[in-house]
Amino acid sequence: MDNQLKYRIIRNEEVIVEDLKVHSLKKFKKDVTKVEKGMECGIAFEDIKVTLEEGDVLECYVEKAAEPPKFNLKPGLRTSY
């Protein structure tokens, strides 16, 4: 878990909320920025309007901007369409 990532909650294989940002992440009552796999932690989200239920899946993700297409044009080469 990482407090810089975004999160979504999946219930019964359906996304019920996404774009969640971490308000606080704690491990053994200490504020942390990351928690390793397999470790227990407490997490609070900003502006969450749903209640977590047993069986919910918490999924983290990173949004990346799509890169514009690259063109390999040589100087002086004219192309007509």
C-alpha positions as CSV (number, residue, x, y, z in Angstrom):
1,M,0.0,0.0,0.0
2,D,1.2,3.4,-0.9
3,N,-0.3,6.8,0.0
4,Q,0.6,8.3,-3.3
5,L,-1.5,5.8,-5.4
6,K,-5.2,6.0,-6.2
7,Y,-7.6,3.2,-5.0
8,R,-10.9,1.7,-6.0
9,I,-13.3,-0.6,-4.1
10,I,-14.6,-3.7,-5.8
11,R,-17.6,-5.5,-4.4
12,N,-19.1,-8.6,-6.1
13,E,-16.8,-8.0,-9.1
14,E,-18.2,-4.5,-9.6
15,V,-16.3,-1.3,-9.0
16,I,-18.4,0.7,-6.5
17,V,-16.1,3.6,-6.0
18,E,-12.8,4.7,-7.6
19,D,-10.3,7.6,-7.6
20,L,-9.9,7.4,-3.8
21,K,-7.0,9.2,-2.3
22,V,-5.4,8.2,1.0
23,H,-6.0,10.6,3.9
24,S,-3.8,8.5,6.3
25,L,-1.9,5.3,6.3
26,K,-0.8,3.8,9.7
27,K,1.3,0.8,10.7
28,F,1.4,0.0,14.5
29,K,-0.1,3.4,15.2
30,K,2.7,5.3,13.3
31,D,2.0,7.3,10.2
32,V,3.8,5.7,7.2
33,T,3.9,6.3,3.5
34,K,4.1,2.7,2.4
35,V,3.2,-0.7,3.8
36,E,4.8,-3.9,2.5
37,K,2.7,-6.8,1.2
38,G,1.5,-9.1,3.9
39,M,1.7,-6.5,6.7
40,E,-1.4,-5.2,8.5
41,C,-2.2,-1.5,8.4
42,G,-4.9,1.0,8.9
43,I,-6.0,3.2,6.0
44,A,-8.4,6.2,5.8
45,F,-9.5,7.7,2.6
46,E,-10.5,11.3,1.7
47,D,-14.2,11.9,0.9
48,I,-15.3,8.3,1.0
49,K,-19.1,7.9,0.9
50,V,-19.3,4.1,1.2
51,T,-18.8,1.6,4.0
52,L,-16.4,-1.2,3.5
53,E,-17.8,-4.6,3.9
54,E,-16.3,-8.0,4.4
55,G,-15.2,-9.4,1.1
56,D,-14.6,-6.0,-0.6
57,V,-11.4,-5.8,-2.7
58,L,-9.3,-2.7,-2.3
59,E,-7.3,-2.2,-5.5
60,C,-4.5,0.4,-6.0
61,Y,-3.5,1.8,-9.4
62,V,-1.5,4.5,-11.1
63,E,-2.9,6.7,-13.8
64,K,-0.5,7.6,-16.6
65,A,-1.0,10.0,-19.3
66,A,-0.9,8.5,-22.8
67,E,2.1,9.5,-24.8
68,P,1.5,11.3,-28.1
69,P,2.4,9.2,-31.2
70,K,6.0,9.5,-32.4
71,F,6.7,10.3,-36.0
72,N,9.9,9.5,-37.7
73,L,10.1,12.2,-40.5
74,K,13.3,13.1,-42.1
75,P,14.0,16.8,-42.7
76,G,13.1,17.9,-46.2
77,L,10.9,14.9,-46.9
78,R,7.5,16.0,-48.0
79,T,4.5,13.7,-47.7
80,S,1.2,14.3,-49.4
81,Y,-2.1,12.8,-48.3
